[in-house]
Amino acid sequence: MHGTKFTEGVLEISWTAKTAADALPDAFYDEFVLRGTTPKTPGPLWFKVVQTCENGSTAWVEVPAHGTHAHDLKAPAALLDVIDVQAAGEHAH
């Protein structure tokens, strides 16, 4: 990164259990981590997620329309709210 201009990026990330024994049981949850660079412009960054198991899948892909809230949606996408660190009083790297 550090000044390198990118014209394309990652479109999909997939985490898959190697075997059925490695799969996460229904009664549990886990955290899946990815690393990247946030946009320079503050605002919402939505991550659409499709959760699949042997019983089916749920598409967490709904993004609220401007002026509405994600709590009003049945299956909202994951939200990362990118803030302006300069306005928040932090220093930039």
C-alpha positions in Angstrom: 0.0 0.0 0.0 1.9 3.1 1.1 1.1 5.2 -1.9 0.5 2.3 -4.3 -2.7 2.8 -6.4 -5.0 -0.2 -6.6 -7.6 -0.4 -9.4 -9.1 -3.7 -8.3 -9.6 -5.6 -5.1 -10.9 -8.6 -3.3 -14.5 -9.4 -4.1 -15.0 -12.4 -2.0 -13.5 -14.1 1.1 -14.6 -17.6 2.1 -14.0 -19.6 5.3 -14.8 -23.2 4.9 -14.4 -26.1 7.4 -12.1 -28.8 6.1 -14.3 -31.6 7.3 -17.7 -31.9 9.0 -15.9 -32.6 12.3 -14.2 -29.2 12.0 -17.5 -27.3 11.4 -18.8 -24.9 13.9 -21.8 -26.4 15.8 -25.1 -24.5 15.6 -25.1 -23.5 19.3 -21.7 -21.7 18.9 -20.5 -18.6 17.1 -17.0 -17.5 16.1 -15.1 -14.4 14.9 -13.7 -14.3 11.4 -11.0 -11.7 10.9 -9.8 -10.0 7.8 -7.3 -7.2 7.3 -7.4 -4.3 4.9 -7.3 -0.6 4.4 -10.3 1.6 5.0 -11.5 4.2 2.5 -10.2 7.8 3.0 -13.8 9.0 2.9 -15.7 8.4 6.2 -19.0 6.6 6.1 -20.6 3.2 6.2 -18.7 0.2 4.7 -21.1 -2.8 4.3 -19.9 -6.4 4.2 -22.4 -8.8 2.7 -22.2 -12.3 4.3 -23.7 -15.6 3.3 -23.7 -18.0 6.2 -24.1 -21.7 5.0 -24.5 -24.9 7.0 -25.8 -28.4 6.3 -29.4 -27.2 7.0 -29.3 -24.3 4.5 -28.0 -20.8 4.3 -28.8 -17.2 5.3 -27.8 -14.3 3.2 -26.9 -11.3 5.4 -26.8 -8.9 2.5 -29.5 -6.2 3.1 -28.2 -2.7 3.1 -30.5 0.0 4.5 -31.7 2.7 2.2 -30.5 6.2 3.0 -32.5 7.5 6.0 -33.4 4.1 7.3 -31.7 1.8 9.9 -30.2 -1.7 9.7 -32.3 -2.7 12.7 -35.4 -2.5 10.4 -34.0 -5.2 8.1 -34.5 -9.0 8.5 -31.0 -10.0 7.4 -28.7 -6.9 7.4 -25.2 -6.9 6.1 -22.3 -6.4 8.6 -21.4 -2.7 9.1 -18.1 -1.1 9.6 -18.5 2.6 10.3 -15.4 4.4 8.9 -14.8 7.6 10.9 -12.7 10.6 10.2 -9.8 10.2 12.7 -8.8 13.9 12.3 -12.2 15.1 13.3 -12.2 12.6 16.2 -9.0 14.1 17.5 -6.7 11.2 16.7 -3.4 11.4 14.9 -2.9 9.9 11.4 -0.2 7.5 10.4 
